[in-house]
Amino acid sequence: MEYIESGRITLDRSKISQKVAYHDPCNYGRKSKEMFGYAYYHEPRWILNKCTPNWVDLEPSRNSQYCCGGGGGLMLTTLDDQREYYSRRKIEQIKHSGASLIVVPCHSCHGQIKAMAQKYNLPDIQVKYLWEVVADSLVVE
């Protein structure tokens, strides 16, 4: 945010034309609020808004966001059935958004959503980190 606000980096909002949806990771929202008294809801949305005009929140969002099913290190276990079960609502949420690009700042969410998009036969869904979207929007002189 500081680099964007100060003009240290410049972004072109027209570089990303597809419909984008933002996913709130549990650890950046609910868990952060619980542990540290602050949830990171505003910052990623502010950044995303500087990168593209065509983005939406997955609904419900923020504190009511559905877990992707991969949190707490679940992806590193053999509990694939549980991961698939808990991701069903997230996949339906993504379908309902109409977005072809899902943006996440969390490594666990990135891997889980990407894996479950394959599992639930959504090959056209891209999953990118927030920093990747910033990089895609950069103006390089």
DAHUKA-V582721 format. One record per pair of residues at least 6 apart in sequence whose ideal C-beta (glycine too) atoms are under 6 Angstrom apart, sorted by the first residue. I is the first residue (numbers start at 1). J is the second residue. D is the distance in whole Angstrom. If there is no record, write none. Layout:
# DAHUKA-V582721
i,j,d
I,J,D
I,J,D
This chain:
# DAHUKA-V582721
i,j,d
3,9,5
4,50,5
10,139,4
11,50,5
11,51,6
11,137,4
12,137,6
12,139,5
13,52,6
13,53,5
15,137,5
16,52,4
16,136,6
18,100,5
18,101,5
19,54,5
19,98,6
19,99,5
19,100,6
20,52,6
20,55,4
20,99,6
20,101,5
20,103,6
21,56,5
21,58,5
21,97,4
21,99,4
21,102,5
22,48,6
22,57,6
22,103,5
23,58,6
23,102,6
23,104,5
23,109,6
24,61,6
24,62,6
24,65,4
25,106,4
25,109,5
26,67,5
26,71,5
28,40,4
29,39,5
30,63,6
32,39,5
32,40,6
33,39,4
41,62,5
44,105,6
44,130,6
48,55,5
51,133,5
51,137,4
56,97,6
58,93,5
58,97,6
66,89,5
66,90,5
66,93,6
68,90,5
68,109,5
68,112,5
68,113,5
69,83,5
69,86,3
69,87,4
69,112,6
70,108,5
70,112,3
71,108,6
74,83,6
75,111,6
75,112,6
87,116,4
91,116,6
91,120,5
100,124,6
101,126,5
102,113,6
102,127,5
103,128,6
103,130,6
103,133,5
104,110,5
105,130,4
110,127,6
110,129,6
113,127,5
114,127,4
117,125,4
